[in-house]
Amino acid sequence: MKGKLTKVLDLQSGTSKAGKEWVKQSFVIDTGGQYNSEVSFNLFGQDKVQLLKDVTIGDEVTVLFNLSSREYKGNYYTSADAWKFKQSKEEKLESFDNAFGENNPF
């Protein structure tokens, strides 16, 4: 999914029931869609959280993620867990008029 990075939420950390340390950071992108254009993603683990260091608010990013749902007391909760994301490189195309230089057949 592609969009503009609009928010990076506070880092969350804790200890699991098994005594294992964990970290999580969420971020939001705006896809530019007409309806429900903001999408929140989670990064779990220090290695994934480090991916945020290479981007800043306002950057266009591409996010690769998994969707998962869990049932809790009869309700389902869905999360989008990012496993990779990168800054999108905008490809600059020459205008059609300049594509052929002086040999423009038109």
N, CA, C and O atoms as a Tinker XYZ file with bonds, in Angstrom:
   424  protein
     1  N      0.859000   -1.159000    0.000000    73     2
     2  CA     0.000000    0.000000    0.000000    64     1     3
     3  C      0.906000    1.223000    0.000000    63     2     4     5
     4  O      1.922000    1.260000    0.695000    81     3
     5  N      0.526000    2.218000   -0.786000    73     3     6
     6  CA     1.315000    3.446000   -0.875000    64     5     7
     7  C      0.554000    4.599000   -0.270000    63     6     8     9
     8  O     -0.673000    4.660000   -0.347000    81     7
     9  N      1.293000    5.517000    0.336000    73     7    10
    10  CA     0.678000    6.699000    0.908000    64     9    11
    11  C      1.711000    7.618000    1.508000    63    10    12    13
    12  O      2.909000    7.338000    1.484000    81    11
    13  N      1.225000    8.730000    2.051000    73    11    14
    14  CA     2.091000    9.715000    2.676000    64    13    15
    15  C      2.102000    9.475000    4.180000    63    14    16    17
    16  O      1.046000    9.364000    4.803000    81    15
    17  N      3.304000    9.394000    4.766000    73    15    18
    18  CA     3.443000    9.208000    6.207000    64    17    19
    19  C      2.956000   10.474000    6.901000    63    18    20    21
    20  O      3.504000   11.555000    6.688000    81    19
    21  N      1.916000   10.336000    7.737000    73    19    22
    22  CA     1.339000   11.513000    8.397000    64    21    23
    23  C      1.568000   11.549000    9.898000    63    22    24    25
    24  O      1.601000   12.630000   10.486000    81    23
    25  N      1.729000   10.383000   10.537000    73    23    26
    26  CA     1.913000   10.347000   11.987000    64    25    27
    27  C      2.789000    9.163000   12.373000    63    26    28    29
    28  O      2.717000    8.091000   11.772000    81    27
    29  N      3.611000    9.381000   13.379000    73    27    30
    30  CA     4.334000    8.299000   14.039000    64    29    31
    31  C      3.938000    8.380000   15.501000    63    30    32    33
    32  O      4.224000    9.373000   16.171000    81    31
    33  N      3.287000    7.349000   15.996000    73    31    34
    34  CA     2.795000    7.344000   17.368000    64    33    35
    35  C      3.907000    6.951000   18.343000    63    34    36    37
    36  O      4.957000    6.458000   17.932000    81    35
    37  N      3.669000    7.172000   19.620000    73    35    38
    38  CA     4.669000    6.893000   20.651000    64    37    39
    39  C      5.039000    5.416000   20.687000    63    38    40    41
    40  O      4.203000    4.542000   20.457000    81    39
    41  N      6.297000    5.161000   20.979000    73    39    42
    42  CA     6.804000    3.807000   21.147000    64    41    43
    43  C      6.165000    3.192000   22.386000    63    42    44    45
    44  O      6.093000    3.828000   23.437000    81    43
    45  N      5.707000    1.964000   22.258000    73    43    46
    46  CA     5.136000    1.234000   23.381000    64    45    47
    47  C      6.039000    0.045000   23.670000    63    46    48    49
    48  O      6.596000   -0.557000   22.753000    81    47
    49  N      6.182000   -0.291000   24.947000    73    47    50
    50  CA     7.000000   -1.447000   25.302000    64    49    51
    51  C      6.424000   -2.102000   26.544000    63    50    52    53
    52  O      5.627000   -1.505000   27.267000    81    51
    53  N      6.836000   -3.328000   26.781000    73    51    54
    54  CA     6.351000   -4.043000   27.942000    64    53    55
    55  C      6.995000   -5.401000   28.056000    63    54    56    57
    56  O      7.976000   -5.710000   27.380000    81    55
    57  N      6.426000   -6.196000   28.919000    73    55    58
    58  CA     6.904000   -7.551000   29.155000    64    57    59
    59  C      5.721000   -8.499000   29.007000    63    58    60    61
    60  O      4.655000   -8.269000   29.577000    81    59
    61  N      5.914000   -9.558000   28.244000    73    59    62
    62  CA     4.843000  -10.529000   28.031000    64    61    63
    63  C      4.649000  -11.383000   29.281000    63    62    64    65
    64  O      5.449000  -11.324000   30.215000    81    63
    65  N      3.577000  -12.178000   29.289000    73    63    66
    66  CA     3.319000  -13.091000   30.408000    64    65    67
    67  C      4.471000  -14.072000   30.594000    63    66    68    69
    68  O      4.738000  -14.535000   31.703000    81    67
    69  N      5.143000  -14.377000   29.495000    73    67    70
    70  CA     6.277000  -15.301000   29.543000    64    69    71
    71  C      7.566000  -14.611000   29.997000    63    70    72    73
    72  O      8.609000  -15.255000   30.106000    81    71
    73  N      7.495000  -13.296000   30.262000    73    71    74
    74  CA     8.664000  -12.566000   30.729000    64    73    75
    75  C      9.554000  -12.017000   29.631000    63    74    76    77
    76  O     10.672000  -11.575000   29.896000    81    75
    77  N      9.069000  -12.041000   28.411000    73    75    78
    78  CA     9.864000  -11.566000   27.274000    64    77    79
    79  C      9.544000  -10.100000   26.984000    63    78    80    81
    80  O      8.377000   -9.711000   26.929000    81    79
    81  N     10.592000   -9.287000   26.798000    73    79    82
    82  CA    10.430000   -7.867000   26.475000    64    81    83
    83  C      9.906000   -7.706000   25.053000    63    82    84    85
    84  O     10.260000   -8.485000   24.168000    81    83
    85  N      9.065000   -6.698000   24.830000    73    83    86
    86  CA     8.559000   -6.402000   23.492000    64    85    87
    87  C      8.480000   -4.891000   23.289000    63    86    88    89
    88  O      8.352000   -4.126000   24.245000    81    87
    89  N      8.560000   -4.476000   22.014000    73    87    90
    90  CA     8.355000   -3.069000   21.639000    64    89    91
    91  C      7.431000   -3.027000   20.434000    63    90    92    93
    92  O      7.424000   -3.929000   19.597000    81    91
    93  N      6.663000   -1.969000   20.372000    73    91    94
    94  CA     5.700000   -1.787000   19.280000    64    93    95
    95  C      5.627000   -0.300000   18.973000    63    94    96    97
    96  O      5.625000    0.531000   19.882000    81    95
    97  N      5.568000    0.032000   17.692000    73    95    98
    98  CA     5.350000    1.415000   17.291000    64    97    99
    99  C      4.363000    1.423000   16.134000    63    98   100   101
   100  O      4.453000    0.616000   15.209000    81    99
   101  N      3.421000    2.356000   16.210000    73    99   102
   102  CA     2.412000    2.482000   15.169000    64   101   103
   103  C      2.676000    3.743000   14.364000    63   102   104   105
   104  O      3.249000    4.712000   14.864000    81   103
   105  N      2.250000    3.712000   13.116000    73   103   106
   106  CA     2.354000    4.882000   12.250000    64   105   107
   107  C      1.136000    4.915000   11.343000    63   106   108   109
   108  O      0.454000    3.906000   11.162000    81   107
   109  N      0.872000    6.085000   10.776000    73   107   110
   110  CA    -0.316000    6.294000    9.956000    64   109   111
   111  C      0.122000    6.835000    8.598000    63   110   112   113
   112  O      0.972000    7.721000    8.512000    81   111
   113  N     -0.475000    6.287000    7.538000    73   111   114
   114  CA    -0.277000    6.852000    6.206000    64   113   115
   115  C     -1.625000    7.308000    5.662000    63   114   116   117
   116  O     -2.675000    6.787000    6.038000    81   115
   117  N     -1.573000    8.279000    4.783000    73   115   118
   118  CA    -2.757000    8.760000    4.080000    64   117   119
   119  C     -2.625000    8.320000    2.637000    63   118   120   121
   120  O     -1.700000    8.730000    1.935000    81   119
   121  N     -3.559000    7.479000    2.193000    73   119   122
   122  CA    -3.494000    6.927000    0.841000    64   121   123
   123  C     -4.007000    7.891000   -0.215000    63   122   124   125
   124  O     -3.826000    7.662000   -1.411000    81   123
   125  N     -4.648000    8.969000    0.223000    73   123   126
   126  CA    -5.192000    9.927000   -0.734000    64   125   127
   127  C     -6.538000    9.509000   -1.279000    63   126   128   129
   128  O     -7.076000   10.179000   -2.160000    81   127
   129  N     -7.097000    8.425000   -0.782000    73   127   130
   130  CA    -8.398000    7.959000   -1.245000    64   129   131
   131  C     -9.517000    8.879000   -0.786000    63   130   132   133
   132  O     -9.349000    9.650000    0.159000    81   131
   133  N    -10.648000    8.796000   -1.451000    73   131   134
   134  CA   -11.773000    9.664000   -1.141000    64   133   135
   135  C    -12.385000    9.342000    0.228000    63   134   136   137
   136  O    -12.770000   10.252000    0.963000    81   135
   137  N    -12.475000    8.070000    0.567000    73   135   138
   138  CA   -13.080000    7.652000    1.832000    64   137   139
   139  C    -12.072000    6.860000    2.655000    63   138   140   141
   140  O    -11.323000    6.047000    2.113000    81   139
   141  N    -12.055000    7.096000    3.950000    73   139   142
   142  CA   -11.191000    6.347000    4.866000    64   141   143
   143  C     -9.751000    6.270000    4.353000    63   142   144   145
   144  O     -9.186000    5.185000    4.214000    81   143
   145  N     -9.179000    7.417000    4.079000    73   143   146
   146  CA    -7.860000    7.434000    3.462000    64   145   147
   147  C     -6.714000    7.189000    4.435000    63   146   148   149
   148  O     -5.601000    6.896000    3.998000    81   147
   149  N     -6.951000    7.301000    5.746000    73   147   150
   150  CA    -5.883000    7.068000    6.712000    64   149   151
   151  C     -5.891000    5.610000    7.171000    63   150   152   153
   152  O     -6.933000    5.049000    7.507000    81   151
   153  N     -4.694000    5.015000    7.175000    73   151   154
   154  CA    -4.536000    3.629000    7.588000    64   153   155
   155  C     -3.417000    3.573000    8.623000    63   154   156   157
   156  O     -2.340000    4.131000    8.415000    81   155
   157  N     -3.683000    2.893000    9.744000    73   155   158
   158  CA    -2.703000    2.742000   10.810000    64   157   159
   159  C     -2.049000    1.366000   10.718000    63   158   160   161
   160  O     -2.723000    0.357000   10.507000    81   159
   161  N     -0.737000    1.342000   10.880000    73   159   162
   162  CA     0.035000    0.103000   10.848000    64   161   163
   163  C      0.828000   -0.032000   12.141000    63   162   164   165
   164  O      1.136000    0.964000   12.795000    81   163
   165  N      1.155000   -1.262000   12.503000    73   163   166
   166  CA     1.973000   -1.553000   13.679000    64   165   167
   167  C      3.296000   -2.152000   13.238000    63   166   168   169
   168  O      3.356000   -2.922000   12.280000    81   167
   169  N      4.356000   -1.789000   13.952000    73   167   170
   170  CA     5.662000   -2.422000   13.806000    64   169   171
   171  C      5.988000   -3.096000   15.129000    63   170   172   173
   172  O      5.988000   -2.441000   16.171000    81   171
   173  N      6.267000   -4.398000   15.104000    73   171   174
   174  CA     6.596000   -5.144000   16.315000    64   173   175
   175  C      8.059000   -5.562000   16.281000    63   174   176   177
   176  O      8.547000   -6.059000   15.267000    81   175
   177  N      8.742000   -5.362000   17.376000    73   175   178
   178  CA    10.142000   -5.758000   17.491000    64   177   179
   179  C     11.079000   -4.617000   17.168000    63   178   180   181
   180  O     10.791000   -3.772000   16.320000    81   179
   181  N     12.210000   -4.606000   17.860000    73   179   182
   182  CA    13.171000   -3.513000   17.695000    64   181   183
   183  C     13.671000   -3.400000   16.259000    63   182   184   185
   184  O     13.857000   -2.290000   15.760000    81   183
   185  N     13.893000   -4.532000   15.586000    73   183   186
   186  CA    14.383000   -4.487000   14.212000    64   185   187
   187  C     13.386000   -3.824000   13.272000    63   186   188   189
   188  O     13.783000   -3.100000   12.359000    81   187
   189  N     12.098000   -4.062000   13.486000    73   187   190
   190  CA    11.071000   -3.441000   12.640000    64   189   191
   191  C     10.902000   -1.963000   12.974000    63   190   192   193
   192  O     10.734000   -1.138000   12.076000    81   191
   193  N     10.945000   -1.624000   14.266000    73   191   194
   194  CA    10.798000   -0.228000   14.692000    64   193   195
   195  C     11.921000    0.627000   14.088000    63   194   196   197
   196  O     11.711000    1.800000   13.783000    81   195
   197  N     13.097000    0.044000   13.918000    73   195   198
   198  CA    14.236000    0.773000   13.353000    64   197   199
   199  C     13.986000    1.209000   11.910000    63   198   200   201
   200  O     14.657000    2.116000   11.419000    81   199
   201  N     13.034000    0.581000   11.227000    73   199   202
   202  CA    12.725000    0.965000    9.853000    64   201   203
   203  C     12.247000    2.411000    9.762000    63   202   204   205
   204  O     12.386000    3.049000    8.719000    81   203
   205  N     11.683000    2.926000   10.856000    73   203   206
   206  CA    11.167000    4.303000   10.859000    64   205   207
   207  C     12.264000    5.359000   10.824000    63   206   208   209
   208  O     11.988000    6.514000   10.497000    81   207
   209  N     13.498000    4.994000   11.152000    73   207   210
   210  CA    14.561000    5.992000   11.233000    64   209   211
   211  C     14.926000    6.580000    9.869000    63   210   212   213
   212  O     15.522000    7.655000    9.799000    81   211
   213  N     14.577000    5.893000    8.798000    73   211   214
   214  CA    14.956000    6.354000    7.456000    64   213   215
   215  C     13.899000    7.217000    6.775000    63   214   216   217
   216  O     14.114000    7.665000    5.649000    81   215
   217  N     12.765000    7.461000    7.425000    73   215   218
   218  CA    11.703000    8.255000    6.818000    64   217   219
   219  C     11.267000    9.375000    7.760000    63   218   220   221
   220  O     11.477000    9.304000    8.971000    81   219
   221  N     10.652000   10.414000    7.180000    73   219   222
   222  CA    10.143000   11.525000    7.978000    64   221   223
   223  C      8.693000   11.803000    7.589000    63   222   224   225
   224  O      8.233000   11.398000    6.521000    81   223
   225  N      7.993000   12.493000    8.464000    73   223   226
   226  CA     6.607000   12.871000    8.199000    64   225   227
   227  C      6.543000   13.605000    6.860000    63   226   228   229
   228  O      7.343000   14.500000    6.591000    81   227
   229  N      5.585000   13.214000    6.032000    73   227   230
   230  CA     5.420000   13.821000    4.720000    64   229   231
   231  C      6.013000   13.003000    3.588000    63   230   232   233
   232  O      5.698000   13.247000    2.423000    81   231
   233  N      6.870000   12.028000    3.907000    73   231   234
   234  CA     7.453000   11.171000    2.872000    64   233   235
   235  C      6.395000   10.245000    2.290000    63   234   236   237
   236  O      5.496000    9.784000    2.994000    81   235
   237  N      6.515000    9.982000    1.005000    73   235   238
   238  CA     5.692000    8.964000    0.362000    64   237   239
   239  C      6.341000    7.620000    0.649000    63   238   240   241
   240  O      7.538000    7.445000    0.419000    81   239
   241  N      5.558000    6.666000    1.149000    73   239   242
   242  CA     6.092000    5.354000    1.513000    64   241   243
   243  C      5.263000    4.240000    0.895000    63   242   244   245
   244  O      4.089000    4.414000    0.568000    81   243
   245  N      5.904000    3.101000    0.747000    73   243   246
   246  CA     5.244000    1.865000    0.339000    64   245   247
   247  C      5.346000    0.905000    1.511000    63   246   248   249
   248  O      6.439000    0.655000    2.020000    81   247
   249  N      4.205000    0.362000    1.945000    73   247   250
   250  CA     4.156000   -0.504000    3.123000    64   249   251
   251  C      3.741000   -1.912000    2.702000    63   250   252   253
   252  O      2.745000   -2.091000    2.001000    81   251
   253  N      4.506000   -2.900000    3.132000    73   251   254
   254  CA     4.145000   -4.302000    2.962000    64   253   255
   255  C      3.687000   -4.796000    4.328000    63   254   256   257
   256  O      4.373000   -4.572000    5.325000    81   255
   257  N      2.541000   -5.465000    4.388000    73   255   258
   258  CA     1.940000   -5.779000    5.677000    64   257   259
   259  C      1.091000   -7.038000    5.616000    63   258   260   261
   260  O      0.740000   -7.527000    4.541000    81   259
   261  N      0.769000   -7.550000    6.801000    73   259   262
   262  CA    -0.146000   -8.673000    6.958000    64   261   263
   263  C     -1.356000   -8.195000    7.740000    63   262   264   265
   264  O     -1.220000   -7.420000    8.688000    81   263
   265  N     -2.526000   -8.647000    7.353000    73   263   266
   266  CA    -3.748000   -8.386000    8.108000    64   265   267
   267  C     -4.060000   -9.591000    8.963000    63   266   268   269
   268  O     -3.928000  -10.730000    8.517000    81   267
   269  N     -4.473000   -9.342000   10.187000    73   267   270
   270  CA    -4.900000  -10.440000   11.047000    64   269   271
   271  C     -6.053000   -9.964000   11.911000    63   270   272   273
   272  O     -6.150000   -8.783000   12.243000    81   271
   273  N     -6.927000  -10.897000   12.271000    73   271   274
   274  CA    -8.065000  -10.592000   13.139000    64   273   275
   275  C     -8.065000  -11.560000   14.299000    63   274   276   277
   276  O     -7.690000  -12.725000   14.165000    81   275
   277  N     -8.499000  -11.048000   15.450000    73   275   278
   278  CA    -8.614000  -11.878000   16.649000    64   277   279
   279  C     -9.976000  -11.675000   17.268000    63   278   280   281
   280  O    -10.542000  -10.582000   17.241000    81   279
   281  N    -10.485000  -12.751000   17.825000    73   279   282
   282  CA   -11.776000  -12.683000   18.499000    64   281   283
   283  C    -11.536000  -12.507000   19.995000    63   282   284   285
   284  O    -10.706000  -13.200000   20.583000    81   283
   285  N    -12.268000  -11.575000   20.605000    73   283   286
   286  CA   -12.192000  -11.358000   22.045000    64   285   287
   287  C    -13.583000  -11.035000   22.545000    63   286   288   289
   288  O    -14.150000   -9.995000   22.210000    81   287
   289  N    -14.126000  -11.924000   23.342000    73   287   290
   290  CA   -15.465000  -11.771000   23.924000    64   289   291
   291  C    -16.529000  -11.474000   22.864000    63   290   292   293
   292  O    -17.380000  -10.602000   23.038000    81   291
   293  N    -16.456000  -12.218000   21.773000    73   291   294
   294  CA   -17.470000  -12.096000   20.730000    64   293   295
   295  C    -17.239000  -10.985000   19.722000    63   294   296   297
   296  O    -17.996000  -10.868000   18.759000    81   295
   297  N    -16.218000  -10.169000   19.914000    73   295   298
   298  CA   -15.893000   -9.098000   18.962000    64   297   299
   299  C    -14.589000   -9.429000   18.257000    63   298   300   301
   300  O    -13.710000  -10.080000   18.821000    81   299
   301  N    -14.475000   -8.971000   17.011000    73   299   302
   302  CA   -13.256000   -9.198000   16.243000    64   301   303
   303  C    -12.491000   -7.897000   16.097000    63   302   304   305
   304  O    -13.068000   -6.843000   15.830000    81   303
   305  N    -11.180000   -7.990000   16.279000    73   303   306
   306  CA   -10.290000   -6.844000   16.176000    64   305   307
   307  C     -9.256000   -7.153000   15.103000    63   306   308   309
   308  O     -8.624000   -8.210000   15.121000    81   307
   309  N     -9.091000   -6.227000   14.172000    73   307   310
   310  CA    -8.190000   -6.425000   13.042000    64   309   311
   311  C     -6.989000   -5.497000   13.175000    63   310   312   313
   312  O     -7.121000   -4.334000   13.556000    81   311
   313  N     -5.824000   -6.031000   12.855000    73   311   314
   314  CA    -4.624000   -5.206000   12.868000    64   313   315
   315  C     -3.864000   -5.380000   11.560000    63   314   316   317
   316  O     -3.907000   -6.436000   10.928000    81   315
   317  N     -3.170000   -4.322000   11.173000    73   315   318
   318  CA    -2.323000   -4.331000    9.984000    64   317   319
   319  C     -0.881000   -4.241000   10.481000    63   318   320   321
   320  O     -0.423000   -3.180000   10.905000    81   319
   321  N     -0.180000   -5.362000   10.422000    73   319   322
   322  CA     1.189000   -5.435000   10.931000    64   321   323
   323  C      2.177000   -5.301000    9.779000    63   322   324   325
   324  O      2.288000   -6.184000    8.929000    81   323
   325  N      2.895000   -4.176000    9.770000    73   323   326
   326  CA     3.881000   -3.923000    8.720000    64   325   327
   327  C      5.105000   -4.793000    8.957000    63   326   328   329
   328  O      5.562000   -4.930000   10.092000    81   327
   329  N      5.630000   -5.375000    7.903000    73   327   330
   330  CA     6.858000   -6.147000    8.039000    64   329   331
   331  C      7.970000   -5.543000    7.196000    63   330   332   333
   332  O      9.134000   -5.922000    7.326000    81   331
   333  N      7.605000   -4.597000    6.329000    73   331   334
   334  CA     8.616000   -3.881000    5.549000    64   333   335
   335  C      7.973000   -2.620000    5.014000    63   334   336   337
   336  O      6.811000   -2.623000    4.608000    81   335
   337  N      8.730000   -1.555000    5.016000    73   335   338
   338  CA     8.277000   -0.379000    4.302000    64   337   339
   339  C      9.470000    0.442000    3.897000    63   338   340   341
   340  O     10.537000    0.372000    4.506000    81   339
   341  N      9.273000    1.221000    2.859000    73   339   342
   342  CA    10.377000    2.009000    2.329000    64   341   343
   343  C      9.832000    3.291000    1.747000    63   342   344   345
   344  O      8.645000    3.410000    1.443000    81   343
   345  N     10.713000    4.227000    1.603000    73   343   346
   346  CA    10.352000    5.495000    0.987000    64   345   347
   347  C     10.121000    5.238000   -0.496000    63   346   348   349
   348  O     10.935000    4.590000   -1.154000    81   347
   349  N      9.005000    5.749000   -1.021000    73   347   350
   350  CA     8.697000    5.572000   -2.432000    64   349   351
   351  C      9.539000    6.535000   -3.244000    63   350   352   353
   352  O      9.677000    7.708000   -2.898000    81   351
   353  N     10.086000    6.035000   -4.302000    73   351   354
   354  CA    10.843000    6.883000   -5.223000    64   353   355
   355  C      9.914000    7.267000   -6.363000    63   354   356   357
   356  O      9.432000    6.415000   -7.109000    81   355
   357  N      9.675000    8.567000   -6.480000    73   355   358
   358  CA     8.807000    9.014000   -7.567000    64   357   359
   359  C      9.600000    9.002000   -8.859000    63   358   360   361
   360  O     10.674000    9.595000   -8.959000    81   359
   361  N      9.058000    8.328000   -9.825000    73   359   362
   362  CA     9.712000    8.285000  -11.119000    64   361   363
   363  C      9.303000    9.516000  -11.904000    63   362   364   365
   364  O      8.120000    9.784000  -12.111000    81   363
   365  N     10.296000   10.244000  -12.329000    73   363   366
   366  CA    10.017000   11.456000  -13.093000    64   365   367
   367  C     10.084000   11.113000  -14.571000    63   366   368   369
   368  O     11.109000   10.656000  -15.077000    81   367
   369  N      8.990000   11.339000  -15.237000    73   367   370
   370  CA     8.918000   11.066000  -16.668000    64   369   371
   371  C      9.047000   12.376000  -17.430000    63   370   372   373
   372  O      8.548000   13.415000  -16.998000    81   371
   373  N      9.722000   12.310000  -18.569000    73   371   374
   374  CA     9.814000   13.497000  -19.403000    64   373   375
   375  C      8.433000   13.798000  -19.967000    63   374   376   377
   376  O      7.620000   12.895000  -20.162000    81   375
   377  N      8.181000   15.061000  -20.223000    73   375   378
   378  CA     6.914000   15.396000  -20.848000    64   377   379
   379  C      6.908000   14.801000  -22.251000    63   378   380   381
   380  O      7.962000   14.599000  -22.854000    81   379
   381  N      5.730000   14.527000  -22.757000    73   379   382
   382  CA     5.600000   13.913000  -24.072000    64   381   383
   383  C      6.236000   14.781000  -25.156000    63   382   384   385
   384  O      6.850000   14.273000  -26.095000    81   383
   385  N      6.080000   16.093000  -25.012000    73   383   386
   386  CA     6.618000   17.003000  -26.021000    64   385   387
   387  C      8.140000   16.940000  -26.113000    63   386   388   389
   388  O      8.704000   17.136000  -27.190000    81   387
   389  N      8.805000   16.669000  -24.995000    73   387   390
   390  CA    10.261000   16.659000  -24.991000    64   389   391
   391  C     10.857000   15.257000  -25.139000    63   390   392   393
   392  O     12.079000   15.115000  -25.181000    81   391
   393  N     10.040000   14.249000  -25.217000    73   391   394
   394  CA    10.519000   12.874000  -25.233000    64   393   395
   395  C     11.361000   12.560000  -26.457000    63   394   396   397
   396  O     12.259000   11.721000  -26.387000    81   395
   397  N     11.084000   13.228000  -27.597000    73   395   398
   398  CA    11.796000   12.924000  -28.823000    64   397   399
   399  C     12.819000   14.005000  -29.197000    63   398   400   401
   400  O     13.499000   13.883000  -30.216000    81   399
   401  N     12.930000   15.040000  -28.398000    73   399   402
   402  CA    13.866000   16.110000  -28.728000    64   401   403
   403  C     13.438000   16.808000  -30.000000    63   402   404   405
   404  O     12.251000   17.043000  -30.227000    81   403
   405  N     14.403000   17.131000  -30.815000    73   403   406
   406  CA    14.099000   17.840000  -32.070000    64   405   407
   407  C     13.505000   16.903000  -33.117000    63   406   408   409
   408  O     12.969000   17.374000  -34.120000    81   407
   409  N     13.585000   15.611000  -32.914000    73   407   410
   410  CA    13.068000   14.644000  -33.884000    64   409   411
   411  C     11.619000   14.273000  -33.592000    63   410   412   413
   412  O     11.184000   13.174000  -33.938000    81   411
   413  N     10.880000   15.153000  -32.975000    73   411   414
   414  CA     9.484000   14.917000  -32.630000    64   413   415
   415  C      8.694000   14.652000  -33.904000    63   414   416   417
   416  O      8.628000   15.533000  -34.761000    81   415
   417  N      8.087000   13.464000  -34.067000    73   415   418
   418  CA     7.361000   13.131000  -35.298000    64   417   419
   419  C      6.007000   13.841000  -35.393000    63   418   420   421
   420  O      5.295000   13.659000  -36.380000    81   419
   421  N      5.639000   14.635000  -34.404000    73   419   422
   422  CA     4.314000   15.260000  -34.410000    64   421   423
   423  C      4.393000   16.718000  -34.703000    63   422   424
   424  O      3.365000   17.395000  -34.746000    81   423
